[in-house]
Amino acid sequence: MNDVVLGPWVVRSAAAQKAPRATRKLTVVAIAQAGTGAGGWHGHGWHDALPPGVELWPVELPGRGSRMDERAFGAMRPLVYALADGLAPLLDGPYVVVGHSFGAWVAYELAQERWRRGETVPEKVYVSGNRAPSLAGAEHDADALAPELHGLRGGAFWAAFERRYGANPQLAVPAIRDFVEDLLLADFRCLETYRPLRGDPPLPVALAACGAKGDDRYGRDQLAAWARSCAAYEEVWFETTHEPWGTPHRYLLDAPGPLQRYLRADLEASVLPNVVAQNAVPPHPNAAARADDAPGSGACAYAALVAGLVAVYAATLYLPGTV
């Protein structure tokens, strides 16, 4: 399990790639918030935060990071199908899935899709910063003023974006805004048009839902609703910090220490002692389900100058997730 060619879907940090690799006992598939790719997991010591033998695999979706020249998906179902296809030859052993904000729903749907296909399901699913999938839809969004952003453009979009997430100074550069707007709109479209497949049962694995105290993108009852999506449920709330201009929703990038400590302790206590090479679960009742959604438009390279500006910010640019 130590010589996997990860390909475009997983981009490990430079530090992780250079470090000696212990025998991999468990893989953590990590999916970041809207507008963000694998780089969202490359800082803050994530490589050293996990137990020995646990390897972090940050997911790189099309339209961002090392895949900026690819089209981002604008619908959840085809995005998840493509991600499941890309990870299928890589996940050759026990794994868990972690997702924050936008990534929480992607993580949940990835686990459902692998179950539908008869592939191994995660040992556990960790979701952060998002309401349960049963509450998808604008009518459940905490932003009563603008519950849907994917139909906005230009100044109207950025005004609503900043009201929700704060005025990120890295996004004050007009060229950067122009470059990333299409990507954000595609990710918002994924989120705001997403609905779980009718008839999907709860996942046959444990799930932990994590929230940041003071994050107004979801309510406590909305986080607690994840309990209906899994076989066993745990809820964790963190005291977090964030940039002065930001909100608690940013904690994964600004100060992920509470999540790192919880994840390490939980993996050591409840996951690693019980991992098996293959897990046996009953067949998925929606095993034959397949939606006909088409990919939406996403980010593309505009000009060499803009690409160069984005590259300067690539290591630190954080585009907060939507829910």
Buried (B, 14 or more C-beta within 10 A) or exposed (E): BEEBEBEEBBBBBEEBEEEEEEEBBBBBBBBBBBBBBBBBBBBBEBBEBBBEEBBBBBBBBBBBBEBBEBBBBBBBBBBBBBBBEBBEEBBEBBBBBBBBBBBBBBBBBBBBBBBBBEEBBBBBBBBBBBBBBBBBEEEBBBBEEBBBBBEBEEEEBBEBBBEBBBEBEEBEBEBBBBBBBBBBBBBBBBBBBBEBBEEBEBBBBBBBBBBBEBBEBBBEEBBBBBBEBBEBBBBBBBEBBBBEEBBBBBBBBBBBBBBBEBBBEBBBEBBBEEBEEEBEEEEBEBEEBEEEBEBBBBBBEEEEEBBEBBEEBBEEBBBBBBB
